[in-house]
Amino acid sequence: MVSKQEQLDILNKYWQENCTCELRKTATQAVFGNGNAESEIVFIGEAPGKKEDEGGIPFVGAAGKFLDEMVENIGMKRENIYITNIVKYRPPNNRDPEPEEKEACNEWLITELKIISPKLIVFLGRHSMLRFFPTEKISEVHGKLLIKKIPELGNKQAFLPLYHPAAALYNGGMRETLIKDFKKIPKALEKINQIQ
């Protein structure tokens, strides 16, 4: 039987060759999702930044170090979770990804999530949240467990929107909120396990 990691490797190889995202022209490389393919939790960010584009791994810059700290604070390890982005290529000068760039990487992301089949998807910032909850405001739903049936993913799925770690680096109040919200992840998993 093909393992989840092997399925992800095949998926990444396919999309690396076939993705129509315009950002391919300016990025150094595609930045694949990274971590444990068997994880119960998938974190979804927005797009790779400069360090990620250079190294080919998501969340390795300053925001990534802060994310690692928060993961450890809730008794988890980075290698036990899975982290990806809605867009797999770095936008020039770290600008926000355009709708057509998100769309070009969408099937790649959806298939990635179907392979891993996590119990909980954690949004890191509004861009990833808006992909699944286009009418929500992150300022209103951050730290709240949302359950929604996403047709492409099949069954009902649990989501937890959080502020993006990069935003919290420069804003003390948001940093405190993010740390507090992050501590809700183990409780959210417990709740999901009770429902299932």
C-alpha positions in Angstrom: 0.0 0.0 0.0 1.2 3.5 -0.9 1.9 5.6 2.3 0.5 9.1 2.7 4.0 10.5 2.4 4.5 8.6 -0.9 1.2 9.9 -2.2 2.2 13.5 -1.3 5.6 13.0 -3.1 3.7 11.9 -6.2 1.3 14.9 -5.9 4.1 17.4 -5.4 6.0 16.1 -8.4 2.9 16.2 -10.6 1.9 19.8 -9.6 5.5 21.1 -9.7 5.5 20.2 -13.4 1.8 21.1 -14.1 0.9 24.0 -11.9 -0.2 27.1 -14.0 0.5 29.6 -11.2 2.1 32.7 -12.6 4.3 33.0 -9.5 6.4 30.1 -10.9 8.1 32.6 -13.1 9.5 34.7 -10.3 9.9 32.2 -7.5 13.1 30.2 -6.9 11.1 26.9 -6.4 7.8 25.5 -5.3 7.5 25.2 -1.5 5.8 21.9 -0.7 3.9 21.2 2.5 6.2 19.8 5.2 5.9 17.6 8.2 4.2 14.4 9.3 1.8 13.1 6.6 0.0 11.1 9.3 -0.7 14.2 11.5 -4.1 14.9 12.9 -3.4 18.6 12.4 -2.6 20.6 9.3 -1.6 24.2 9.5 -2.3 26.3 6.4 -0.5 29.6 5.8 -0.7 32.0 3.0 2.4 31.8 0.7 6.1 31.2 1.1 8.3 34.2 2.0 11.9 34.9 1.1 13.5 32.3 3.5 10.9 29.7 2.5 11.6 30.4 -1.2 15.3 29.9 -0.7 15.0 26.8 1.5 12.0 25.1 0.0 10.3 24.6 3.4 7.3 26.5 4.8 7.6 28.7 7.9 11.3 28.7 8.4 11.8 32.5 8.8 11.0 34.6 11.8 7.3 33.8 11.7 8.2 30.1 11.5 10.4 30.3 14.6 7.5 31.9 16.5 5.2 29.1 15.2 7.7 26.5 16.4 7.8 28.1 19.9 4.0 28.0 20.1 3.8 24.4 18.9 6.3 23.4 21.6 4.3 25.4 24.2 1.3 23.1 23.6 3.4 20.0 24.0 3.8 19.2 20.3 6.8 19.0 18.0 7.2 20.5 14.6 8.0 17.1 13.1 4.7 15.7 14.3 2.5 18.3 12.6 2.0 19.2 8.9 2.4 22.7 7.5 1.5 24.0 4.1 0.4 27.1 2.3 -2.6 27.9 0.0 -0.1 29.2 -2.6 3.1 27.2 -3.2 5.2 29.9 -4.8 6.5 33.1 -3.3 4.8 36.3 -4.4 7.3 39.1 -5.4 8.2 41.3 -2.4 6.0 39.1 -0.2 2.9 40.8 -1.6 -0.5 39.1 -1.0 -1.3 36.4 -3.5 -3.8 37.3 -6.2 -7.1 35.4 -6.6 -5.9 33.7 -9.8 -2.7 32.6 -8.1 -4.7 31.1 -5.3 -6.9 29.4 -7.8 -4.0 28.0 -9.7 -2.7 26.2 -6.6 -6.1 25.3 -5.2 -6.4 21.7 -6.5 -2.9 21.0 -5.3 -3.9 22.1 -1.8 -7.3 20.3 -1.8 -5.6 17.0 -2.9 -2.9 17.5 -0.2 -5.6 17.8 2.5 -7.5 14.8 1.2 -4.4 12.6 1.4 -3.6 13.7 4.9 -7.2 13.7 6.0 -6.5 15.7 9.3 -9.0 15.9 12.2 -8.2 19.7 12.5 -7.2 22.3 10.0 -5.6 25.4 11.6 -5.6 28.6 9.5 -2.6 30.8 10.0 -4.0 34.1 8.9 -7.0 35.4 6.9 -5.9 34.3 3.4 -6.1 30.6 4.2 -9.3 31.1 6.2 -11.0 33.0 3.3 -10.4 30.1 1.0 -12.9 28.0 3.0 -14.9 30.7 4.8 -15.1 33.6 2.3 -17.5 35.7 4.3 -15.9 35.5 7.8 -13.7 38.1 9.4 -10.6 36.7 11.2 -11.0 39.4 13.9 -14.4 37.8 14.8 -13.7 34.1 14.5 -10.1 33.7 15.6 -9.7 31.0 18.2 -13.2 29.6 17.5 -13.7 26.0 16.4 -15.6 26.0 13.1 -17.2 22.9 11.7 -18.3 22.9 8.0 -18.9 20.5 5.2 -16.5 21.4 2.4 -17.8 19.5 -0.7 -14.2 19.0 -2.1 -13.0 17.5 1.1 -16.0 15.2 1.6 -17.2 14.9 5.2 -17.6 17.7 7.8 -14.2 19.2 8.7 -13.1 21.1 11.8 -11.2 24.3 11.4 -9.5 26.7 13.8 -8.7 30.2 12.5 -5.7 32.0 14.0 -3.9 35.2 13.3 -0.8 34.8 11.2 2.4 34.5 13.2 4.1 37.2 11.1 1.4 39.7 12.0 1.9 38.9 15.7 5.7 39.5 15.5 5.1 43.3 15.2 2.0 43.6 17.3 2.3 42.8 21.0 -1.5 42.6 21.6 -1.9 40.2 18.7 1.0 38.1 19.9 -0.7 37.6 23.2 -4.0 36.7 21.4 -2.3 34.2 19.1 -0.5 32.5 22.0 -3.8 32.3 23.9 -5.7 31.0 20.8 -2.9 28.5 20.1 -3.5 26.9 23.5 -7.0 26.0 22.3 -5.6 23.5 19.8 -5.4 20.5 22.2 -8.9 21.3 23.5 -10.2 21.5 20.0 -8.7 18.1 19.2 -10.3 16.6 22.3 -13.7 18.0 21.3 -13.4 16.6 17.7 -12.4 13.2 19.1 -15.6 13.2 21.2 -17.8 14.1 18.2 -16.3 11.4 15.9 
